[in-house]
């Protein structure tokens, strides 16, 4: 029985030592990686968006579309004037 107990104790000591060494190595590596990599390395940068058209050209496009709807007969003169006023006087 003493031989069995000695073997179990030796295994426990070896396993405990291996765990402690492994944890220390992991902490050391994590520290090295933290110093090497900047924190914002993985932050996604927004893609360059197309420049937004100026307000005047946007209003002109809206008025052009409104005129096309009137020409197609989808808007009558009153509806056209109301929508035109909304675009020109927000």
C-alpha positions in Angstrom: 0.0 0.0 0.0 2.8 2.5 0.7 4.1 2.1 -2.8 0.7 2.8 -4.3 0.3 5.9 -2.1 3.8 7.2 -3.1 2.9 6.7 -6.8 -0.4 8.7 -6.4 1.4 11.4 -4.5 4.1 11.7 -7.2 1.4 11.9 -10.0 -0.4 14.6 -8.1 2.8 16.7 -7.6 3.7 16.3 -11.3 0.2 17.2 -12.5 0.1 20.2 -10.2 3.5 21.4 -11.3 2.6 21.0 -15.0 -0.6 23.0 -14.5 1.3 25.8 -12.7 3.9 25.9 -15.5 1.3 25.9 -18.2 -0.6 28.7 -16.6 2.5 30.8 -16.2 3.5 30.2 -19.9 0.0 31.2 -21.0 0.0 34.4 -19.0 3.5 35.3 -20.3 2.5 34.7 -23.9 -0.7 36.8 -23.5 1.4 39.6 -22.1 3.8 39.5 -25.0 0.9 39.5 -27.5 -0.7 42.4 -25.8 2.5 44.4 -26.1 3.0 43.5 -29.7 -0.5 44.1 -31.1 -2.1 47.5 -30.9 -5.6 47.3 -29.4 -7.3 48.8 -32.4 -5.8 46.4 -34.9 -9.1 44.5 -35.4 -11.4 47.5 -35.5 -13.2 47.7 -38.8 -12.7 50.9 -40.6 -15.8 52.2 -42.3 -15.7 52.0 -46.1 -15.4 55.2 -48.0 -18.9 56.3 -48.7 -19.8 58.1 -51.8 -20.0 61.8 -51.2 -23.6 62.9 -50.5 -25.0 65.1 -53.3 -25.5 68.8 -52.4 -29.0 69.8 -51.3 -29.7 71.7 -54.5 -29.0 68.8 -56.8 -31.0 66.5 -54.5 -34.0 68.9 -54.8 -33.6 69.1 -58.6 -33.7 65.3 -58.8 -36.8 65.1 -56.7 -38.5 67.8 -58.8 -37.5 66.0 -62.0 -39.1 62.7 -60.6 -42.2 64.6 -59.6 -42.5 66.1 -63.1 -42.2 62.6 -64.6 -45.0 61.3 -62.4 -47.2 64.2 -63.5 -46.3 63.6 -67.1 -47.2 60.0 -66.8 -50.6 61.0 -65.4 -49.9 59.6 -61.9 -50.3 63.0 -60.3 -52.8 65.7 -61.0 -51.9 69.4 -61.0 -53.0 69.9 -57.3 -51.0 66.9 -56.0 -48.0 68.1 -58.1 -48.2 71.6 -56.5 -48.5 70.2 -53.0 -45.5 67.9 -53.4 -43.5 70.6 -55.1 -44.1 72.9 -52.2 -42.9 70.2 -49.8 -39.7 69.8 -51.7 -39.0 73.5 -52.1 -40.1 74.5 -48.6 -39.1 71.8 -46.1 
